[in-house]
Amino acid sequence: MSVSEAPDVQVENQLIRFIPATPVEPEKAIELLGATRSGDYVIHSLEHPKATILIDLKGRFVIHGTIKQQAARAAAREFLLRLGYSDEGLTSEKGPVVASFSFKKGIDLDRVPIYIKEATLDSKLDCLRVSDSRHNLELLFFANGKVISTNARHANMVAMAAIHWRDRLQDDGLFIEE
């Protein structure tokens, strides 16, 4: 990757919460669709379109597993119609974006915390967690050069962070040259 070439950001998931005009009764989803209770939530999987739906106690629901808002809305409509609800008056709120990019070269994870105070070791995932206050993101840096943003508001913010961190890692000599 050249210095001027920006890393390619891939949106992996976009959470969208839907608020129906008539709140969904979680018990109805269990009875009619075979949804499953998990604590305060009820979970249902759709095959077409492929999505996982989490219903909260207030009758709102989150669509998980889609990238585009149109696909999430189609899943929401399908879910409501299967339960016998209308989708009229359905509103939505966008949640965080999970996105990733790759620097296409390894990162010396052992040396990063020396130069980047925001980095902490995550031994469970074998990566470094970087709290990026400049872009309001949490980033997971892996030794192979892959980076995952877990809580972005928009993919463009991840793209700006990718350029910033690429330049910073490069300036500090933290890429592994092959």
N, C-alpha and C positions, 0 to 999 in steps of 0.2 A: 504494500500500500504506500503510495507516495504521500508526502507531507500534506499536500493540498487535497487529497482524496478523502472525503468524509466516509466514515464507516456506514454501511447499509443497515438501517434500523428495521427490525421485523417486529410487528405487533403480534404478540402471542395470544393475548386475551384482553377483552374490554368488558368490564363489569358494568351492567346497566340494571338499575332498579326500576321496576314498573309499579305504578300506583293506579290500580283500577278504580273506577267510579264506585263500584260495590266491592268492598274488601273480600278477598278470597277466604273462605273458611278452610283452614288447614285440614280439619277432620274430613271434609268433603273430598279433598284430594286423596286422602288415605283410603276412604271407602270406595270411591269411583275409579281411581287410577292406580291404586296400589302403591301410592307414595309411602315413604318411610319417615317416621319421627326420629329426630336426632336432637335431643335437648329441647331448646325453645323453637327449633326450626323443623319444617317438614321438607323432605327432599324428594324430587321427582325427576326422572330422566326421560327425555324425549328422544326418539330415534330420528324423526323427520319433522323439522330440522333438528340436527343433533345438538342437544343442549342439556344442561343440568339446571334445574329450577329450585331455588331455596325460598320457601315461603316463611315469612316472619309472623309473629303473633298479631300484628296489626293488619294482616291480610295483604301486605305488599309482597313483592317477590323480586328476586335477583336472578337474572339469566347469566349463567356462567358457561364458558366454552365457545362463545362466538367472538368474532372480531368486528364484524360490521353491524352497525345499528339496525339495518334492514333485516338482517338474519335474526337478531335478538327480538325485534318487533314481531317477526313471523312466528318465532317460537312462543312469544307471549300470547299472540292471537290464538294459536293452535291450543295452547294450554287452557286458556279461558273458555274457548268453544267446547273443548272436551268436558269441561266442568259444567257447561250449561250457562256460562256467564257471557255477557256482551262485552265486546272490546271498545264500545263507544265510551268516550271520556277517559280512555287510558292515557296516562301521562308517564313520562320517564325522566330519570336522572342518570347522567353518566357518572360512573365510578372510576376507580383507578385503572390504568392501562399497565399490563405486564408486557414489556418489550425487551428485545435483546439485540446485541450487535457483537461483532468480532473485530479485534484488531489485526487478525490474521498473522500474529506472531505471539510467542509466549511472553508471559509477564513473570518477572522474578519476585514472587510473592514474599519471599523471606526479607527482601530489602525494602519493599514498598512502605511498611510502617515507619521506617527510619525517615523517609522523606514526606510521607503523607500522614499527618496526625489524625485525620478522619478515618483511617483504616483500622479495623479490628479483625482478628482471626475468628472465623466461624469453623470450628473443628468438625462439626457435624456435616457440613457441606463441603469441607476442604476448599474454602475460598476466603477471600477478604471481603468484609462488609465495609462499604464506604458511605458515610453519611454526607451527601453532597448538598450543603446548605445553599450554595450558589444557585442550583437548579431545583432545589426542593425535592430531591430524589434519594432513594436508598439504592445503591448499586452493589451487585455481587460480582467481584472480579475473580475469575478462575485462571489457573496457571497456563492454560492453553490459549489465552487471549479472549475468551468469550466473556461477555459482561451481560448481566441481566438486571433490568430495572423493575422493581416490584410494585412501585406505587406512583407511577407517573400520571400526570393529568392529561398529557398529550404526547404523541410520538415525536412531535417537533422538539419538545423540551429534551427528550432523550437524545435526539440527534445533536442538539447543541452541547449536551453533556459529553457525548461521545467525542466530539472534536476537542473540547476542553481537556478531557482526561487523556486523550491520545497525545496531545501536545505536552501536557504535564509529565506523563510517563516518559515520553521521548526526551524532553529536556533534562530529566533526572536520570536518564540512562537505565530505566527499569525494564525495558524490553529485552528479551533474550535474543541475541543475534545468532543466527544459524550459520 
